[in-house]
Amino acid sequence: MKNLTLLMLGAVLALGAMAQGAEEKVVRLYDGPAPGSEAWKLPERQIKFGPAMTQVIVNVVQPTLTVFAPQAGTANGTGVVICPGGGFCMLCVDHEGYDVARYLTARGVTCFVLKYRLLQCETENPMLEASSGGNFLEKVAPIIKLALADGLAAMAHVRTHAKDYGVHPDRIGVMGFSAGGIVAASVAYNYTAETRPDFVAPIYLAHDLVIQGDGVRGDAPPLFVVAATDDHFGLAPHSVAIYQAWVAAKKPAELHLYAKGGHGFGMNKQDLPCDTWADRFADWLQMPGLLEK
């Protein structure tokens, strides 16, 4: 894959503003320090980044879930863990997290936006810092493993507390964008009975960075994939690759490749057909009745 060190640059493309208003319930995934990063000392921060000086989150040390519940009486029992992108050096939690959650909660889905662990960042330019002073892929490989652990912990938490959240334990999925798509897909390759997602939706992921374990499992969850053919980093074939892996394993899969949209479009509007990808996702959830009570 060409220019893999540019993966984190997708975070700067079409960034939205940070979510405003009342904060939703936040749940810590670990009682103490997150296993594997106990020595991390840099505090979590929000910084302004990119041409629009949008706020993003850096230095996640204590992984959390931010819970978005549907309005009273509208929940349908389906839940989804949402993993924002950001090249494993920051999290774009608005257009790839909170905005997605608001769209889905309006349709009765209970959402859990995951803040997973990232490369530690001391400066105000996490992309430049991550891509300098050594090989980016060598730096990010152990972080992907930690982020996968956080994704699995998120699935375990939601399933364990499904009754408390008003979701069915067999209607809990995971989705993610760019780096978050790598996390979501890694969960779909590496689950246990407790952490198995009931559906998975990686959006414009880099499949060759996914921790693929022993390949597509015999009980692999249904797959929904979205990307743009003109992805700035040439990632469209990676969406085809994971789709083909699921099809070869004779598992349900749906793929949407838009002609235009670039990378990192999330819930942002570009006056392009890809603006409606979330509607296609809702259609896909509707087919097996996941939007019905």
Steps between C-alpha positions, in 0.01 A plus 500: 500500500646836397555781747384307804666761716235741377214303654466749782455782248144384438411663828559847357272451202149635548521530878189623676468704816513326838165404644339774705231491764436277796745216542365147488577232758868395493607154619859393571591162351760406762483537879868594522767588244434344160706180468808549286528877543536535876811717466341759269510842665385753239150630578211473258444832323280671246699701247418705193627344181483534122409787268170558681673481841255231602526350846613136521592271790858384558675286763220266596639317803175388665270353230133590537160460341276802458142371505234648274151370582193545278215711629276326751273248336688491168781251573477188284749282693789529254834637619821593318852589611633784281877541451604842361805534276811716522803297394554358851644836605171684566125444498258690276210439734247728334431405135631145557352452846243725665325598175471132403357425845240775467393371160457146633335591831236687298425157353480326837857365521693539826854615419832480682778723365835343586807697594778245445871536574722699264862583433613740771530859379693785662449768233209678335554310172438131567530403132844653456617362832378149417662497155840631612781341697456145377284267295130578549389140448747375760370761744134434438506117501495466883238775522269307267524204738406722795214655303375150414505413871293813566255404224457153649460648848233732364308208349528304826377799704196564283403134488549452874286807573257456211196493728609823670531672163176358364666306218472135403825307559471348151453837325830676577729600215816701440586755235799725439654753265851490352721407798179427688401273212822308562394461864148388409623250240763367742223435752312308228803273451599451866190460720398258770143393571469800735647753257363379165330786314163418347588721203806697390534811285853616415491828306797586272742273685855384421448123497871415502533666842215295647600229748351208309577211733411171334282666239123521467344283771228243446252715693623834364244781527330663200719768341414846363777693322517854358776692320557739212683397185691830504620441858802729536715217636400228256302307760202402283658161414527430872123517534474261205752269669304461825177460302661224291629329815146486641351381171766230466404379847134501391404762758248781443663815364400826333740743331441861392774667294414856402670663202584813698533591864869481581612380840358594837158619387312349795178691561620815324301622202669550164194508273603158368324163497730382779317744729227235523720209608345504850156453344634193320633374834156553654344310208743216565413492871132500411520183289551261796268711716770673705310829489180335621409460867 
